[in-house]
Amino acid sequence: MALALQQLINGLTLGAVYGLIAIGYTMVYGIIGMINFAHGDIYMVSAFIAVTVFTLLASFGISSVPLSLLVVLLVAVFFTSIYGWTVERTAYRPLRGSTRLAPLISAIGMSIFLQNMVQLTQGARVKPVAPVLVGGIDILTIDGFTVRLAYSQVLIVVVTVALMAGFTWLITKTSFGRQQRSCEQDRTMTALLGINVDRTISLTFMLGAALAAVAGVMVTVYYGVVDFFIGFVAGIKAFTAAVLGGIGSLPGAMLGGLLIGLIEAFWAAYLSAEYKDVATFTILILVLMFRPSGLLGRPEVEKV
Amino acid sequence: MMLQLSGVHAHYGAIHALHGVDLSVQVGEVVTLIGANGAGKSTLMMAIFGQPRASSGRVVFDGEDITGLPTHEIARRGIALVPEGRRIFPRMTVMENLQMGAVLGEETNFEVDLKRMYTLFPILEERCTQRAGTLSGGEQQMLAIARALMSRPQLLLLDEPSLGLAPLYIKKIFQIVRELNRDHGMTILLVEQNAHHALRVAHRGYVLQHGQIILSGTGRELLANPEVHAAYLEGGHAAPAAQPAA
């Protein structure tokens, strides 16, 4: 019982991070119909930016946790968005209008490039960061097992919920959100209404990267270590989350992220911690086989 | 001169769809372009927006050469299109579709323009929170026209607005075309298969065949022209293109 509660907390935390990354996959798929395989590596880059800025701030003697968190978040979001923009501009836009496979291959190339770039410039070893947010609340103890809610977990969940609320508002209520959605439905018609479609696509990439950046910062705070390969695994899991929720659906990405996080946590606790990644990939295969449109995907009938 | 096409060639994939089209629209005119299915009418409309881009020839709007401009920049010059097949955004509400049309307009005009559209098309007000994809064909056409008007264009392009609509809606569409031109001074280029209606509402008309303009004249002249009559009017009367979908 206590273990289950603890894994529920851990799973929700993990799921929040996957959800944030999954939104980037699903939005890009929605607007240009490609899987951005470099998205996980964008998240990895942001984790490295976070490590760098945390270390810098510490060396300046800034010890206020809220202040350093805020600065790191802003810097990471800013630079990671630029990465997102650059990846689209250099690797995908030139291939627009060519075959569907071309940008996909380009994305894999971009992913390898980012991994190698970080490996070369930052080293292949695991990079630790001094604990930023330590401590937590002991919720209850049963049979000597204490269920603990770490402050970093609270931070992750609160930030994620706030971001998702803001993001939902942005997509459903603002002019940019409408343009983003109209591009998903009919890009040519959107251009005919005077909207710069390329710009909307660029902004979509930046937005996805910004959310991944927040996930990267959160994970750095949570685990305290990063390496150049974290983007691959997290990327594939978030991609699975997006597929599980229904690729192209924003609420689906959020839901899928949560589910993958929970499944992974419980699998690790009750079945096998070593094989926890198997759980995710089993789900990916099952969903693709039996329900390719995902949980909230849209095989919708429309009058034309 | 509001719009002037000179020697426009365009390719649609491997198909050479337009073979040197010359066409002009003056301020305040309703000009119609009639022709059979596959004559290149829609390609011509889209070529004005650079989709596909004219492979040779020039498109001049309001004195400016717009041939090479990106599509959204052409729209920003003040041309709005009601495309073939309407192309409303089906998963957005009626209101959101109208907001999309108003992206280029001044924000301060929005409420006024919205009210104007609701007066013109009362059905849209009733349906304003409904998903556009759930509207009937005729209602979708009204929405597509309203969306185009929300940007307050100088030139309105209508591509087969009566296609597939019930007779009642066809009547309404042509009535609105006439009204927009007469009461609001809107300049309109109208592509139609329904040649009879189109020529009656238009000041001038062009006949497009195999990507070339083969005839032009005032609406009345073309209506009286025996060739036009044989090719586009009698057939059109015997078997109206309008199959009620709504």
Chai-1 contact restraints between the chains, C-beta under 6 A:
chainA,res_idxA,chainB,res_idxB,connection_type,confidence,min_distance_angstrom,max_distance_angstrom,comment,restraint_id
A,R178,B,E96,contact,1.0,0.0,6.0,A-B,restraint_1
A,R178,B,M100,contact,1.0,0.0,6.0,A-B,restraint_2
A,S182,B,F89,contact,1.0,0.0,6.0,A-B,restraint_3
A,S182,B,M100,contact,1.0,0.0,6.0,A-B,restraint_4
A,Q185,B,F89,contact,1.0,0.0,6.0,A-B,restraint_5
A,Q185,B,R91,contact,1.0,0.0,6.0,A-B,restraint_6
A,D186,B,R87,contact,1.0,0.0,6.0,A-B,restraint_7
A,M189,B,R87,contact,1.0,0.0,6.0,A-B,restraint_8
A,A191,B,T71,contact,1.0,0.0,6.0,A-B,restraint_9
A,A191,B,H72,contact,1.0,0.0,6.0,A-B,restraint_10
A,L192,B,A75,contact,1.0,0.0,6.0,A-B,restraint_11
A,L192,B,L81,contact,1.0,0.0,6.0,A-B,restraint_12
A,L193,B,M100,contact,1.0,0.0,6.0,A-B,restraint_13
A,L193,B,V103,contact,1.0,0.0,6.0,A-B,restraint_14
A,G194,B,H72,contact,1.0,0.0,6.0,A-B,restraint_15
A,G194,B,A75,contact,1.0,0.0,6.0,A-B,restraint_16
A,G194,B,R76,contact,1.0,0.0,6.0,A-B,restraint_17
A,G194,B,V103,contact,1.0,0.0,6.0,A-B,restraint_18
A,G194,B,L104,contact,1.0,0.0,6.0,A-B,restraint_19
A,I195,B,H72,contact,1.0,0.0,6.0,A-B,restraint_20
A,I195,B,V103,contact,1.0,0.0,6.0,A-B,restraint_21
A,N196,B,H72,contact,1.0,0.0,6.0,A-B,restraint_22
A,E302,B,P90,contact,1.0,0.0,6.0,A-B,restraint_23
A,E302,B,G133,contact,1.0,0.0,6.0,A-B,restraint_24
